[in-house]
Amino acid sequence: MNSYRFSDKPISVNRIVAHVAFWVVVWLFTSFVYGYNKQDFGMALENNLSFLPIHILYFYTVAYFLPRFLFNKQYFIFFFLLLLCVFILIPLLTRLMDVFVVEPKLDAYLKSKGYYKWDKVTGTIWERLTNADAYLSAFKGANLVVWVAIAIRSFKLWYERHHAALQAELNFLKGQIHPHFLFNTLNNLYALTLSNSPKSPNIVMGLSEILRYMLYECNVERVALKKDVEVLESYILIEKIRYEERLDLSFTKTGNIDVHQIAPLLLLPLVENAFKHGASEKVGEAWVSIDLSVKDNLLKFKVGNSKAETIDQMASNHYGKIGLENVRKRLQIIYPNAHELKVFNEEEMFVAILEINLDKMSTL
């Protein structure tokens, strides 16, 4: 059974301090605006401090208490209480504070400055409470402050949920890499064990290192580029052991990879696709070419491979679909407007070129 929560986050000291700081800023800002017009900042501070509890009560009622009725689909109660707060209770509380606290203090203050009478304190209490102009002013003042605060909170909630959705999608995409990679590698290992190949133990060792990295070191936003490349080299070594002389393999690195960081497991799927859809399907000799370069903050990663002669048109249209689409989506989330992935699917070769500005990683 679903239940409404007061907030998506637990109440902590930091959160309380943030809320207190926000209301202090509201108090100081409104006092500055009012005091600037009246040329008396001290009086403005005192008067606005009188209204601050009403604004605080209004905000937490509308932003935190009333949504429970909306969440539980009690729409009539929600809108009734909302309209009651907006048009009656809060303006009335504001006028009461005006009539019994603020206006008498202002009247005494103005008399001390040489003014004999202030027209806002004339008339009966009822006349002053129900004065249309004063009531409208109270309505606008209270609602302006609180609805600006509610707008800020609404934006914050939207951002947090958008962020959480992106993080969930990113975790899902990253999670897809593990079974996809493991399935392909185990297939290769299975083929070797059928022939009692002495290369099987080396492949198992290399695979265990890669899986250890995937399971225990990739649960962070970024890793050392050097470490990610080392895992890439381990995978390339596994494929090199498997294919031996049948595979013409080249891997070149240029630039300093020791000082940079990158989102984990962005490069591996491109290389995995090169072997899976190129070398593993090729009847005769196959080739895979991998070039990685880093210049300043720009990483350029180019992976090319031969294409199987037996691949049909439908397979060609979906060439490397799972791995490449996964990489594309992760890049859009992690490096928005800071990457470029080009794919060239030619008759005899397939080439993927990835460029990333490593300094412009999105923080999730």
Secondary structure, DSSP 4 states (H G I P E B T S, - for coil): -----S-SS---HHHHHHHHHHHHHHHHHHHHHHHHHHT-HHHHHHHHHHHHHHHHHHHHIIIIITHHHHHTT-HHHHHHHHHHIIIIIHHHHHHHHIIIIIHHHHHHHHHHTT----GGG-S-HHHHHT-HHHHHHHHHHHHHHHHHHHHHHHHHHHHHHHHHHHHHHHHHHHHHHHHHHHHHHHHHHHHHHHTT-TTHHHHHHHHHHHHHHHHHT-SSS-EEHHHHHHHHHHHHHHHHHHHGGGEEEEEEEES--SS-EE-TTSSHHHHHHHHHHTGGG-SS-EEEEEEEEEETTEEEEEEEEE--TT--HHHHHTTTHHHHHHHHHHHHHHSTTSEEEEEEE-SSEEEEEEEEETT-PPP-
